[in-house]
């Protein structure tokens, strides 16, 4: 969950590394560091805090040099402080390393190295790894690349690493297992990063290392890629990047999160563009078309995901079962991988992840494949691990999502999953032609309705000012909007640090109603479509106990308006597609509350965007 950046070439490395770290700060932001090589010296600066703190710290060192590596950290081993920050230096002072991941067997390795005279200054597993590499290099008289390879065959865990040896200053060695690593290839220069955003303005050519690969990157020489396990030479696939610089800038918004909320009309359209034609009654997704029989013959669909993606999977459960009549189970990937699940060859597993690098989801995919299931990946990042590990899949085309709290990922995932369900329903005949066409037409105009829902921004801000100092909040929804209640509560927790819980509205009487008093705000998702009368009854129960009600209602609603303390009106849409609309005001409400509480909206405490470790 850390961000790593490296450069080797003819430019000054420091500005490239620092700018790259700022772009990767969504991956971790409790400490940062940089190592630069120039003038025959290795120069180091690292500090607790953000990359801006590192910039200040770097004023005390010579930042010249055309080779550099940098790191922004999400702490695993050792508290965030200057000493535990990366890069870490070997005992001799010759080797420098940056690392994203966890070395699970670091403790016995450390004990053995201590016996051999090594001294450790930090609490990290990474310092163990750099000294293990040095021990192997010295003991076996190996070049850096080979020493790294031998060391990695002795470690257990996940990693993306970059290692530099000042005795051979024309190369950087990188490797990955379970954590992403991209290598940008320019004219006489190379860039290294956790994703392509740090080098997008310098080159459009990149290699994404596969799991279990090591690359030797040398100045003025072709890059060499090998398998870590058996030293097999690999012919790397160079792909052209689709990202552009504008996508990873704020574009005039105060925060990335707000920008991404307001991008939803366009990215939903991008997600169905070329796949959906309502007038012709067509949904065509190559990953589905090529494997249609596997879907149609499935005994069940198992959806695996984490966090916001899990909530999108819960929405999909309602959609798939109603449209296709195929049984669906939705699993937390982290639980699925450890509970010895029953999987067979007629199961279809849909794995959902914004980043395509989520460690638990990746592990669950591998388990499902071992059991013979067909795995279909839904993710946002082209070339990501999940997209490569799945048998087939579909991209969401949401563009880069920098804010740690997912917004546009949620709605574009629901869009993709809904299109898959509609395509299967058409093939199975479980929706009539009229119903199928009605849903296509409705989905095609959803971006306009999302745009209309975004006009509630001022109203959400006004309500946020009332509840910004609350300590707790309940979110209630029924049917398709129960997962939206969970997602609304998660957003509030993530970025404002207010305790919030989401429940099916009918479950309120089975416990949560005990919490309701005049201090408890209750956000109720109450569109006209769906279980409207039941929701009204729930609202009356809350009102009779002095609860404060914020209701998300369909424009023109009268009944709930009379009961609720505050309302936010949204355009009407079908029940099955309503989560694409109802989630918008909840995102805005959380955003404005967090801003008013002076929270770091884009980088909330203790969180990172891409969870690449357990």
DATA-V874903 format. One record per helix or strand. SS is the DSSP state (A for helix, B for strand). FROM is the first residue (numbers start at 1). LEN is the number of residues. If there is no record, write none. Layout:
ss = [SS:SS]
from = [FROM:FROM]
len = [LEN:LEN]
//
This chain:
ss = [B:A:A:B:B:A:B:B:B:A:A:A:B:A:B:B:B:A:B:B:B:B:B:A:A:A:B:B:A:A:B:A:B:A:B:A:B:A:B:A:A:A:B:A:B:A:A:B:A:B:A:B:A:A]
from = [3:13:25:31:41:51:67:88:95:106:125:144:157:166:171:182:189:196:205:213:224:233:239:245:256:264:276:282:286:292:300:307:328:333:347:359:374:385:392:408:433:446:472:479:499:505:512:521:532:548:559:566:575:579]
len = [6:11:3:8:8:8:7:2:9:10:15:9:9:3:8:5:5:4:4:6:4:2:2:4:7:9:2:2:4:5:6:18:5:4:7:12:6:5:4:21:12:22:6:18:6:6:4:6:12:7:5:5:3:18]
//
